[in-house]
Amino acid sequence: MNLVLGVMYLLFPMTWFALMGWTGHAIGTIANVSMESGVKMSQDAGADGGRKVKGAAGAAISKGKSLK
């Protein structure tokens, strides 16, 4: 009987919390990977827009210099 009570009061809760911890870690890892890919797309779009503005500004400045 003591073995059954020991399992109920010690082993079951330890197993439960270990499973919940592992599940939380796995979900956190999935969320982190999905956020990284979403942020990467935004960073790439911002960098591309910056390059386009820089090219347009450079072209406008060089066009203005050639008219003089």
Distance bins in CASP14 RR format, pairs under 12 A and 6 or more apart:
PFRMAT RR
TARGET T0000
AUTHOR 0000-0000-0000
RMODE 2
METHOD distances of the structure
MODEL  1
1 7 0 0 0 0 0 1 0 0 0 0 0
1 8 0 0 0 0 0 1 0 0 0 0 0
2 8 0 0 0 0 0 1 0 0 0 0 0
2 9 0 0 0 0 0 1 0 0 0 0 0
2 10 0 0 0 0 0 1 0 0 0 0 0
3 9 0 0 0 0 0 1 0 0 0 0 0
3 10 0 0 0 0 0 1 0 0 0 0 0
3 11 0 0 0 0 0 1 0 0 0 0 0
4 10 0 0 0 0 0 1 0 0 0 0 0
4 11 0 0 0 0 0 1 0 0 0 0 0
4 12 0 0 0 0 0 1 0 0 0 0 0
5 11 0 0 0 0 0 1 0 0 0 0 0
5 12 0 0 0 0 0 1 0 0 0 0 0
6 12 0 0 0 0 1 0 0 0 0 0 0
6 13 0 0 0 0 0 1 0 0 0 0 0
6 14 0 0 0 0 0 1 0 0 0 0 0
7 13 0 0 0 0 0 1 0 0 0 0 0
7 14 0 0 0 0 0 1 0 0 0 0 0
7 15 0 0 0 0 1 0 0 0 0 0 0
8 14 0 0 0 0 0 1 0 0 0 0 0
8 15 0 0 0 0 0 1 0 0 0 0 0
8 16 0 0 0 0 0 1 0 0 0 0 0
9 16 0 0 0 0 0 1 0 0 0 0 0
10 16 0 0 0 0 0 1 0 0 0 0 0
10 17 0 0 0 0 0 1 0 0 0 0 0
11 17 0 0 0 0 0 1 0 0 0 0 0
11 18 0 0 0 0 0 1 0 0 0 0 0
12 18 0 0 0 0 0 1 0 0 0 0 0
12 19 0 0 0 0 0 1 0 0 0 0 0
13 19 0 0 0 0 0 1 0 0 0 0 0
13 20 0 0 0 0 0 1 0 0 0 0 0
14 20 0 0 0 0 0 1 0 0 0 0 0
14 21 0 0 0 0 0 1 0 0 0 0 0
15 21 0 0 0 0 0 1 0 0 0 0 0
15 22 0 0 0 0 0 1 0 0 0 0 0
16 22 0 0 0 0 0 1 0 0 0 0 0
16 23 0 0 0 0 0 1 0 0 0 0 0
17 23 0 0 0 0 0 1 0 0 0 0 0
17 24 0 0 0 0 0 1 0 0 0 0 0
18 24 0 0 0 0 0 1 0 0 0 0 0
18 25 0 0 0 0 0 1 0 0 0 0 0
19 25 0 0 0 0 0 1 0 0 0 0 0
19 26 0 0 0 0 0 1 0 0 0 0 0
20 26 0 0 0 0 0 1 0 0 0 0 0
20 27 0 0 0 0 0 1 0 0 0 0 0
21 27 0 0 0 0 1 0 0 0 0 0 0
21 28 0 0 0 0 0 1 0 0 0 0 0
21 29 0 0 0 0 0 1 0 0 0 0 0
22 28 0 0 0 0 0 1 0 0 0 0 0
22 29 0 0 0 0 0 1 0 0 0 0 0
23 29 0 0 0 0 0 1 0 0 0 0 0
23 30 0 0 0 0 0 1 0 0 0 0 0
24 30 0 0 0 0 1 0 0 0 0 0 0
24 31 0 0 0 0 1 0 0 0 0 0 0
24 32 0 0 0 0 0 1 0 0 0 0 0
25 31 0 0 0 0 0 1 0 0 0 0 0
25 32 0 0 0 0 0 1 0 0 0 0 0
26 32 0 0 0 0 0 1 0 0 0 0 0
26 33 0 0 0 0 0 1 0 0 0 0 0
27 33 0 0 0 0 0 1 0 0 0 0 0
27 34 0 0 0 0 0 1 0 0 0 0 0
28 34 0 0 0 0 1 0 0 0 0 0 0
28 35 0 0 0 0 1 0 0 0 0 0 0
28 36 0 0 0 0 0 1 0 0 0 0 0
29 35 0 0 0 0 0 1 0 0 0 0 0
29 36 0 0 0 0 0 1 0 0 0 0 0
30 36 0 0 0 0 0 1 0 0 0 0 0
30 37 0 0 0 0 0 1 0 0 0 0 0
31 37 0 0 0 0 0 1 0 0 0 0 0
31 38 0 0 0 0 0 1 0 0 0 0 0
32 38 0 0 0 0 0 1 0 0 0 0 0
32 39 0 0 0 0 0 1 0 0 0 0 0
33 39 0 0 0 0 0 1 0 0 0 0 0
33 40 0 0 0 0 0 1 0 0 0 0 0
34 40 0 0 0 0 0 1 0 0 0 0 0
34 41 0 0 0 0 0 1 0 0 0 0 0
35 41 0 0 0 0 0 1 0 0 0 0 0
35 42 0 0 0 0 0 1 0 0 0 0 0
36 42 0 0 0 0 0 1 0 0 0 0 0
36 43 0 0 0 0 0 1 0 0 0 0 0
37 43 0 0 0 0 0 1 0 0 0 0 0
37 44 0 0 0 0 0 1 0 0 0 0 0
38 44 0 0 0 0 1 0 0 0 0 0 0
38 45 0 0 0 0 0 1 0 0 0 0 0
39 45 0 0 0 0 0 1 0 0 0 0 0
39 46 0 0 0 0 0 1 0 0 0 0 0
40 46 0 0 0 0 0 1 0 0 0 0 0
40 47 0 0 0 0 0 1 0 0 0 0 0
41 47 0 0 0 0 0 1 0 0 0 0 0
41 48 0 0 0 0 0 1 0 0 0 0 0
42 48 0 0 0 0 0 1 0 0 0 0 0
42 49 0 0 0 0 0 1 0 0 0 0 0
43 49 0 0 0 0 0 1 0 0 0 0 0
43 50 0 0 0 0 0 1 0 0 0 0 0
44 50 0 0 0 0 0 1 0 0 0 0 0
44 51 0 0 0 0 0 1 0 0 0 0 0
45 51 0 0 0 0 0 1 0 0 0 0 0
45 52 0 0 0 0 0 1 0 0 0 0 0
46 52 0 0 0 0 1 0 0 0 0 0 0
46 53 0 0 0 0 1 0 0 0 0 0 0
46 54 0 0 0 0 0 1 0 0 0 0 0
47 53 0 0 0 0 0 1 0 0 0 0 0
47 54 0 0 0 0 0 1 0 0 0 0 0
48 54 0 0 0 0 0 1 0 0 0 0 0
48 55 0 0 0 0 0 1 0 0 0 0 0
49 55 0 0 0 0 1 0 0 0 0 0 0
49 56 0 0 0 0 1 0 0 0 0 0 0
49 57 0 0 0 0 0 1 0 0 0 0 0
50 56 0 0 0 0 1 0 0 0 0 0 0
50 57 0 0 0 0 1 0 0 0 0 0 0
51 57 0 0 0 0 0 1 0 0 0 0 0
51 58 0 0 0 0 0 1 0 0 0 0 0
52 58 0 0 0 0 0 1 0 0 0 0 0
52 59 0 0 0 0 0 1 0 0 0 0 0
53 59 0 0 0 0 0 1 0 0 0 0 0
53 60 0 0 0 0 0 1 0 0 0 0 0
54 60 0 0 0 0 0 1 0 0 0 0 0
54 61 0 0 0 0 0 1 0 0 0 0 0
55 61 0 0 0 0 1 0 0 0 0 0 0
55 62 0 0 0 0 1 0 0 0 0 0 0
55 63 0 0 0 0 0 1 0 0 0 0 0
56 62 0 0 0 0 0 1 0 0 0 0 0
56 63 0 0 0 0 0 1 0 0 0 0 0
57 63 0 0 0 0 0 1 0 0 0 0 0
57 64 0 0 0 0 0 1 0 0 0 0 0
58 64 0 0 0 0 1 0 0 0 0 0 0
58 65 0 0 0 0 1 0 0 0 0 0 0
58 66 0 0 0 0 0 1 0 0 0 0 0
59 65 0 0 0 0 0 1 0 0 0 0 0
59 66 0 0 0 0 0 1 0 0 0 0 0
60 66 0 0 0 0 0 1 0 0 0 0 0
60 67 0 0 0 0 0 1 0 0 0 0 0
61 67 0 0 0 0 0 1 0 0 0 0 0
61 68 0 0 0 0 0 1 0 0 0 0 0
62 68 0 0 0 0 0 1 0 0 0 0 0
END
